[in-house]
Amino acid sequence: MNGLRLHPQSSELSERVRSRLRAYSCVQYGSLSLPSRTLLSPLAGFTNLPFRRLVHELGGLGLGTTDLVNARGLMAGSEKTLRLIETHPLDRPFAVQIFGGEASVMRDAAQFLEARGVDSIDINMGCPVPKVVKTGAGASLMCHADAATELVRAVVEAVKLPVTVKMRLGWDASQLTAPRFAREFEQAGVAAVAIHGRTRAQGFSGTVNRDGIRQVVEAVEKIPVVANGDIRTIDDAIAMYDETGCKAISIGRGALANPWIFRQLAEWEATGSWMPAGSFNDRLALMRRQFVYLQEWVGEETALSAFRKMAHWYTKAMRVGAALRQAVQTANTMEEFDEALAAIAAAGPNGASKDGVLPDFQIPVPAGPNERW
Ligand SMILES: Cc1cc2nc3c(=O)[nH]c(=O)nc-3n(C[C@H](O)[C@H](O)[C@H](O)COP(=O)(O)O)c2cc1C
């Protein structure tokens, strides 16, 4: 990392927000004190153990969350599902996100996770994937207030661990149910709610509705509301805090584009300024490190194919040309992978230097089944 220090004008807004945040002590999930107020949003297929560990190592992360985990699969002892809840001493604190439409299965899964020593349990109420929605789980719970509250209550009452819920603002613009749900979930005992500020019908289109998140913040009595959606810079985070009144935020795609964002936000909160994100060379080193963690975890063969999606984000953010990006994504052996990285290292970034600040990278809007997450 180069030693450049960015000093944005300490704008009145930035100072106002920092001073408001200073007035709140740290974010509490029940009895669990989070080390920072910036959380990693679950991103199925990306926020796996190696990535969470890496982001914790870079600093500033309050809590990582696993990909969503099928409560039924967990109780059936599915090997693939059990993999998703594996952790590491550096991956703490972490939450496991579970989904399911049956209160009894969700309760059993929560007790199982508590016995395994996880720090917190997050209930998914945003999953749009039809095979999840049609079982009465995920986003469909947003349309069934009583069933949703009963399910949440069953989980909360089954464990001592903090239980949180992640949801969108509602099913569509005519049903912005999140404020009411958040209030009811608080009464049922949840430790926090996380809100992606869009409706399910909206997919990822348009901009995040901060006013809608504010309504959730105003609807609850004392639990933290974790505001989520489209945060990719310090300015985005400042706007989120300012316009919603929230005490915590979570970042998904922005963390793939810039895994240093958690540390930058901690620096901003403490001093008003922050170090730039990693350079091309830093990112290359980080990419290798993440691959090593992945390889240690799942073995070389699986790691090579599982890393492709992640390599796409890294190489895009690093301004690597299309042909070299392709080479790293199609590597089938360790030799091919190493050769592709060596070629990337030699070529450097398009239109930027290897150890300076990289130009901004536009975060893509997900396509396919993820577009309604
Ligand atoms: C590829 C992808 C996978 C996602 N997986 C999950 C998931 O497993 N559970 C969940 O609650 N949300 C999931 N989400 C939604 C994100 O957690 C987050 O709410 C959303 O991306 C908006 O935040 P962002 O703009 O910071 O990315 C996913 C989103 C994407 C793009």
The ligand as an SDF file (V2000), in Angstrom:
LIG
                    3D

 31 33  0  0  0  0  0  0  0  0999 V2000
  -24.5320  -11.9860   -6.1300 C   0  0  0  0  0  0  0  0  0  0  0  0
  -25.3910  -11.6010   -4.9570 C   0  0  0  0  0  0  0  0  0  0  0  0
  -25.6760  -12.5400   -3.9840 C   0  0  0  0  0  0  0  0  0  0  0  0
  -26.4680  -12.1840   -2.8860 C   0  0  0  0  0  0  0  0  0  0  0  0
  -26.7030  -13.1140   -1.8990 N   0  0  0  0  0  0  0  0  0  0  0  0
  -27.4370  -12.7710   -0.8060 C   0  0  0  0  0  0  0  0  0  0  0  0
  -27.6730  -13.7140    0.2460 C   0  0  0  0  0  0  0  0  0  0  0  0
  -27.2070  -14.8580    0.2400 O   0  0  0  0  0  0  0  0  0  0  0  0
  -28.4490  -13.3060    1.2930 N   0  0  0  0  0  0  0  0  0  0  0  0
  -28.9850  -12.0330    1.3660 C   0  0  0  0  0  0  0  0  0  0  0  0
  -29.6870  -11.7100    2.3270 O   0  0  0  0  0  0  0  0  0  0  0  0
  -28.7400  -11.1280    0.4000 N   0  0  0  0  0  0  0  0  0  0  0  0
  -27.9790  -11.4680   -0.6720 C   0  0  0  0  0  0  0  0  0  0  0  0
  -27.7170  -10.5190   -1.6350 N   0  0  0  0  0  0  0  0  0  0  0  0
  -28.1420   -9.1200   -1.4310 C   0  0  0  0  0  0  0  0  0  0  0  0
  -27.0180   -8.3180   -0.7490 C   0  0  0  0  0  0  0  0  0  0  0  0
  -26.7480   -8.7940    0.5600 O   0  0  0  0  0  0  0  0  0  0  0  0
  -27.3620   -6.8130   -0.6450 C   0  0  0  0  0  0  0  0  0  0  0  0
  -28.5360   -6.6730    0.1030 O   0  0  0  0  0  0  0  0  0  0  0  0
  -27.5450   -6.1630   -2.0120 C   0  0  0  0  0  0  0  0  0  0  0  0
  -26.5470   -6.5870   -2.9290 O   0  0  0  0  0  0  0  0  0  0  0  0
  -27.5120   -4.6360   -1.9030 C   0  0  0  0  0  0  0  0  0  0  0  0
  -26.3320   -4.2210   -1.2710 O   0  0  0  0  0  0  0  0  0  0  0  0
  -25.0300   -3.7260   -2.1000 P   0  0  0  0  0  0  0  0  0  0  0  0
  -25.4810   -2.6280   -3.0200 O   0  0  0  0  0  0  0  0  0  0  0  0
  -24.0920   -3.2420   -1.0140 O   0  0  0  0  0  0  0  0  0  0  0  0
  -24.5010   -4.8940   -2.8480 O   0  0  0  0  0  0  0  0  0  0  0  0
  -26.9650  -10.8720   -2.7650 C   0  0  0  0  0  0  0  0  0  0  0  0
  -26.6800   -9.9290   -3.7630 C   0  0  0  0  0  0  0  0  0  0  0  0
  -25.9040  -10.2740   -4.8470 C   0  0  0  0  0  0  0  0  0  0  0  0
  -25.5970   -9.2430   -5.8830 C   0  0  0  0  0  0  0  0  0  0  0  0
  1  2  1  0
  2  3  1  0
  2 30  2  0
  3  4  2  0
  4  5  1  0
  4 28  1  0
  5  6  2  0
  6  7  1  0
  6 13  1  0
  7  8  2  0
  7  9  1  0
  9 10  1  0
 10 11  2  0
 10 12  1  0
 12 13  2  0
 13 14  1  0
 14 15  1  0
 14 28  1  0
 15 16  1  0
 16 17  1  0
 16 18  1  0
 18 19  1  0
 18 20  1  0
 20 21  1  0
 20 22  1  0
 22 23  1  0
 23 24  1  0
 24 25  2  0
 24 26  1  0
 24 27  1  0
 28 29  2  0
 29 30  1  0
 30 31  1  0
M  END
$$$$
